[in-house]
């Protein structure tokens, strides 16, 4: 298993540009999520999905869209990039959020800079 | 609302010293889950441990040990005989019930182990 994969690893955008951060997992996990990591703030949840076709907002959803058309993929779209979206983005997945043994595993991250 | 506090922003120790990373949490859920993740300089997030609220047994894994105390809402992490490879940022996280399996992270503790 490749686990959770993210592409690209690094990206530089100009203000106003759009882009999609890719996330895929090959573990047949139901739950997938996106977090952003900013200095001194830990990780904060952007959006999450409990299964194909189902998504919901997290703590900091503004400026981001997601969709979940397959179990494996959970792309994060920046519609119009802003400097405030400069961050490191992590995708995570887990088998089932209803399980007491559930643990989220994280991808390697995407470092995004918006100029 | 859930909250995780890691009051120690940065800790420096000399190799072979023992070090304890503190984690204090707040939640109204009666069932919840606590986690520790390690983020080495390479940037990925590595899962270390999950503890369920109904299991207060402490755990030891090699040089790592965790002390869970519900009475003080703490889940502290001790590294015995620290090594340079332990240098990383360590995050404590909390997951309650409901809320889409959201992990609430602390702000992390930077551990530097020097020769």
Interface residues (C-beta under 8 A of the other chain):
Chain A: X31 X33 X35 X40 X41 X42 X43 X44 X45 X48 X50 X56 X58 X59 X88 X90 X92 X94 X97 X100 X101 X102 X103 X104 X105 X106 X107 X108 X109 X111
Chain B: X4 X31 X33 X35 X37 X43 X44 X45 X47 X50 X52 X91 X93 X100 X101 X102 X103 X105 X106 X107 X108
